[in-house]
Amino acid sequence: MPGSAIRDLLRLTESPGVLSMAGGLPATELIPAERIALATASALGDRDLLQYTASAGLRRTRESIARHETVAPDQVLVTHGSQQALSLLAAALVDPGDVVVVDDPVYVGAMQVFASVGADIRGLPLTDEGIDVATLAQWCADGLRPTIVHTVTAFHNPAGVSAASGRRRALAELADRYGFWVIDDDPYGRLRFGGVAPPPTRSFGERVITLGSASKILAPALRVGWLIAPPQVVALVERLRQSADLCGSALCQAVVGDLLDDTDWLATHVAGVAAAYGRRAHALVDALEDVFGDAIEISVPDGGMFCWARLPGVDTTSLLDRAVDHGVAYVPGQAFSVQRDLSDRLRLSFATLTEDNLRTGAVRLQAAVAAG
Ligand code: PMP
């Protein structure tokens, strides 16, 4: 599986002295540890939060998430990170051999989930404006009947791109017309540092399931994510969840609910994280353009954590060893391929390094390419 290739690479990139843009982690120093400590102390005052809780999630946290996402509480199911939402949905909705359409390049975690349920996975080449709905419409007109179409509409992992309003609407309408489910996997949408947020894909149709997560706005270790779906899908997933792990952690869910409800604090916190990522993204892209000139194709995303770049004529998989020798790491594009040739692409995370280190990383990357 491509995921294991990435894990092997990440081990390499953890060597001391390597400036790693390979990881998909949020910045540790921007995690609101003190505010989480306060919320945890307050939650521990309530013994019930040390008990088992409902499989669909702690009632009051479902309500907090419902307010945060402007939906009804019975449309919300709280999961162990949004990755669990993805795997429960795959188990609930996909039979072996069913067609599942994913973006190409793909979020590797989605690829792994759909492979594990025996889906017939079709990669839809991603465009600079997000999912290619026109090609998908053509595939459907030609007879393809997907069960699920998975995409990341905001600040794609790995490609950084987003789908604007028109595309989101077209995707939701296509789902209604052909009866497939859209999974709009959205852990990054709130980390916007440029442009204006379009309406969520689910506002345009009946068959859109949204995945959300506390991992990138609060902390991955809380392991709180959620899905937003029509109540019949929530009920189906709730039954499966009982056999998966009975329920999530009431304590962690209470902490997340508390922080989502502290709306002024949350808005300030998330704006601070997004602004820091924006400065880092600009520092990285400016430095890459300075050192590579015309030898790189790259654009600044409007949010999220990733830049997707192209080095025409360079095989980024074989470059990686040399890059690590030069003290810099990234993930080669081929790791995100379903069937496309992405061998001259690379994913660079700007989330975890300082602006100075991002500039140094760009210089080292260029030195590694020049040494080839
Ligand atoms: N979806 C996407 C697109 C992701 O990038 C990630 C994390 N890298 C996840 C889902 C899973 O995140 P979590 O389980 O921490 O919510």
Residues whose N, C-alpha, C, O or C-beta is under 5 A from the ligand:
A	BS01	PMP	G24 H80 G81 S82 Q83 Y107 V152 N157 D185 P187 S213 S215 G225
